Amino acid sequence: MTLVGALPAPGPRTAGWPKALAVLLLAIAAALIIWQRTYRTVEMMLAGGVIRLFTSDGVYVAASRQSVYFGLGSDTPFGLRMSPECTSAFLLLPLLVVGAVMIVLRPRIAGQVLFALGVAVVALILVNQLRLLVLVGLINWLGTDQGYYLGHTMFGSLISVLGGAAALVTFVWLATRSPRPRESA
């Protein structure tokens, strides 16, 4: 099964759908900017759930502050607050804009672009959750000072850059690859 042809071919009745789809993607990008605080709240709620899977110490999510506290049953509890610079939302923005432009320029690959966007969005959200989990693990292992420095500045940045690059490459590859020719049986 291929995605090519999954969306209607442009014709008199469907000629405007690529532009409408592009506008929708741009509207989603704008919504991420406008409601990025809400997005960060959801991200931290997800992070709290992920951290609970890997620790027996107490975890508390302060959703209204986009914060997660962990190690509550230990001698060294710690809290992380998701700042606007640390959210995956801003990694998603360029992909949404590029996806919108690609759909306007090449409407026939709209299905591929949407599929590629879906994969990239999931990948970037998972990368950011991995970054937070590594940060929590390093703080628990090495302590507040060294663990936070290595987890946030060194490994966190490395995970974000490599994960973002991998998501971008995957997005471009999936959105622009030619479909395989069908084999006849």
Protein Blocks (a to p, Z undefined) as FASTA:
>chain_A
ZZehkaccddfklmmmmmmmmmmmmmmmmmmmmmmmmmmmmmmmmmmmmmmmmpcbdcdd
dfknopacehklmmbdcdddddfklpmklmmmmmmmmmmmmmmmmmmlmmmmmmmmmmmm
mmmmmmmmmmmmmmmmmmmmnojklmmmmmmmmmmmmmmmmmmmmmmmmmmmmmmpccdd
dddZZ
